[in-house]
Amino acid sequence: MSTVLITGATDGLGLALATRLAGEGATVIAHARSEERGREALAELLDGPGDVRLVVGDLASLRDVRALADQAPDRLDVLVNNAGIGFAGGREQSSDGYELRFAVNYLAGFLLTSLLRDRLAACAPARIVNVASAGQAPIDFDDVMLEDGYDGVRAYCQSKLAQIMHAFDLADELSDAGVTATALHPATYMPTKMVTRAGITPASTVEQGLEATWRLVADPALEGFTGAYFNGTSEARADAQAYDVDARRRLRELSERLVEV
Ligand SMILES: NC(=O)c1ccc[n+]([C@@H]2O[C@H](COP(=O)([O-])OP(=O)(O)OC[C@H]3O[C@@H](n4cnc5c(N)ncnc54)[C@H](OP(=O)(O)O)[C@@H]3O)[C@@H](O)[C@H]2O)c1
């Protein structure tokens, strides 16, 4: 049975996915921002019959992301970059001085994936799933950190498109290694913390998002399926910038520089 690392496993979609996979017999490497948060949110799973192990790190700190990768096991079949923050609130910065949504929603996953890719390749066939969103905004390479006229929705949407661009790049880079990479919009306005905090009325259930995400993580029918973006359970077209190889190269080169802190 698979070993699956899920970031942001303490709430919402990540917690639901961890619960389902543990119930199905997977080894779940459940990530929390801190030991305290993990023990509180995951008590039932950690004490339950499934094989669930806690790993910790604040994704707003690239040093923590490196420490998180060190806690991951040598054997890893699936990485789910799920953790994220929504669009409520003003402009904030990560510990490394980067715009917070870009840092947590995208850059942390970029670094974590690059630190774990050899472990995934060693377990091929393996999968990387980026939990993105239908809310996407093109990256303005002249103001990636959104210093000029900050808007939380745009910050969130930019970070989500960056995750999709990252998944497309990974699919190209890792195809010969037997590692697939996909991205998805799980469901629209599930009743989770990030939605309720923004004052939005939920429009779907966590179960819908769970079903869409579970398929990409574990459905044998999708074995070998790579380089695609899904809206729920349907393959869909992402923002045009995701298909622009020059924009993807710029984002990749920028990200490589930004994580060298
Ligand atoms: N909800 C929706 O309708 C919707 C729609 C489209 C896409 N999505 C995407 O689905 C994913 C899951 O979202 P959700 O709705 O389940 O949200 P959620 O309930 O707010 O859960 C977010 C998770 O990310 C973790 N997290 C946030 N910041 C972190 C940090 N700095 N360090 C470590 N962990 C951090 C949270 O930890 P804590 O529990 O400690 O806060 C939590 O476990 C996100 O990527 C989101 O963008 C959601």
The ligand as a MOL file (V3000), in Angstrom:
LIG
                    3D

  0  0  0     0  0            999 V3000
M  V30 BEGIN CTAB
M  V30 COUNTS 48 52 0 0 0
M  V30 BEGIN ATOM
M  V30 1 N -12.1660 25.4960 0.1300 0
M  V30 2 C -12.3560 25.5840 -1.1630 0
M  V30 3 O -13.4640 25.7700 -1.6370 0
M  V30 4 C -11.1920 25.4530 -2.1170 0
M  V30 5 C -11.4280 25.7090 -3.4820 0
M  V30 6 C -10.3750 25.5870 -4.3700 0
M  V30 7 C -9.1280 25.1950 -3.9030 0
M  V30 8 N -8.9290 24.9510 -2.5800 0 CHG=1
M  V30 9 C -7.5900 24.5640 -2.1500 0
M  V30 10 O -7.6790 23.3910 -1.3580 0
M  V30 11 C -6.5600 23.3470 -0.4440 0
M  V30 12 C -7.0760 23.0130 0.9470 0
M  V30 13 O -7.8900 24.0790 1.3710 0
M  V30 14 P -9.0410 23.9430 2.4540 0
M  V30 15 O -10.2490 24.5230 1.8470 0
M  V30 16 O -9.0560 22.5520 2.9960 0 CHG=-1
M  V30 17 O -8.5020 24.9910 3.5290 0
M  V30 18 P -8.3290 24.9380 5.1210 0
M  V30 19 O -9.4190 24.1510 5.7540 0
M  V30 20 O -8.1420 26.3550 5.5060 0
M  V30 21 O -6.9690 24.1100 5.3190 0
M  V30 22 C -5.7340 24.6290 4.9400 0
M  V30 23 C -4.6350 23.7550 5.5000 0
M  V30 24 O -3.3670 24.3760 5.1820 0
M  V30 25 C -2.6230 24.5380 6.3970 0
M  V30 26 N -1.7410 25.7050 6.3730 0
M  V30 27 C -2.0610 26.9810 6.0560 0
M  V30 28 N -0.9870 27.7760 6.2170 0
M  V30 29 C 0.0320 26.9940 6.6440 0
M  V30 30 C 1.3870 27.2410 7.0010 0
M  V30 31 N 1.9400 28.4650 6.9840 0
M  V30 32 N 2.1500 26.2030 7.3930 0
M  V30 33 C 1.6200 24.9640 7.4430 0
M  V30 34 N 0.3470 24.6590 7.1350 0
M  V30 35 C -0.4470 25.6770 6.7430 0
M  V30 36 C -3.6960 24.6940 7.4690 0
M  V30 37 O -3.1260 24.4880 8.7490 0
M  V30 38 P -3.9300 24.9710 10.0880 0
M  V30 39 O -5.0170 23.9460 10.2850 0
M  V30 40 O -2.8960 24.9460 11.1430 0
M  V30 41 O -4.4430 26.3460 9.7820 0
M  V30 42 C -4.6850 23.6180 7.0200 0
M  V30 43 O -4.2430 22.3360 7.4010 0
M  V30 44 C -5.8850 24.7110 -0.5540 0
M  V30 45 O -4.7260 24.6150 -1.3430 0
M  V30 46 C -6.9240 25.5770 -1.2530 0
M  V30 47 O -6.3550 26.6420 -1.9760 0
M  V30 48 C -9.9350 25.0790 -1.6830 0
M  V30 END ATOM
M  V30 BEGIN BOND
M  V30 1 1 1 2
M  V30 2 2 2 3
M  V30 3 1 2 4
M  V30 4 1 4 5
M  V30 5 2 4 48
M  V30 6 2 5 6
M  V30 7 1 6 7
M  V30 8 2 7 8
M  V30 9 1 8 9
M  V30 10 1 8 48
M  V30 11 1 9 10
M  V30 12 1 9 46
M  V30 13 1 10 11
M  V30 14 1 11 12
M  V30 15 1 11 44
M  V30 16 1 12 13
M  V30 17 1 13 14
M  V30 18 2 14 15
M  V30 19 1 14 16
M  V30 20 1 14 17
M  V30 21 1 17 18
M  V30 22 2 18 19
M  V30 23 1 18 20
M  V30 24 1 18 21
M  V30 25 1 21 22
M  V30 26 1 22 23
M  V30 27 1 23 24
M  V30 28 1 23 42
M  V30 29 1 24 25
M  V30 30 1 25 26
M  V30 31 1 25 36
M  V30 32 1 26 27
M  V30 33 1 26 35
M  V30 34 2 27 28
M  V30 35 1 28 29
M  V30 36 1 29 30
M  V30 37 2 29 35
M  V30 38 1 30 31
M  V30 39 2 30 32
M  V30 40 1 32 33
M  V30 41 2 33 34
M  V30 42 1 34 35
M  V30 43 1 36 37
M  V30 44 1 36 42
M  V30 45 1 37 38
M  V30 46 2 38 39
M  V30 47 1 38 40
M  V30 48 1 38 41
M  V30 49 1 42 43
M  V30 50 1 44 45
M  V30 51 1 44 46
M  V30 52 1 46 47
M  V30 END BOND
M  V30 END CTAB
M  END
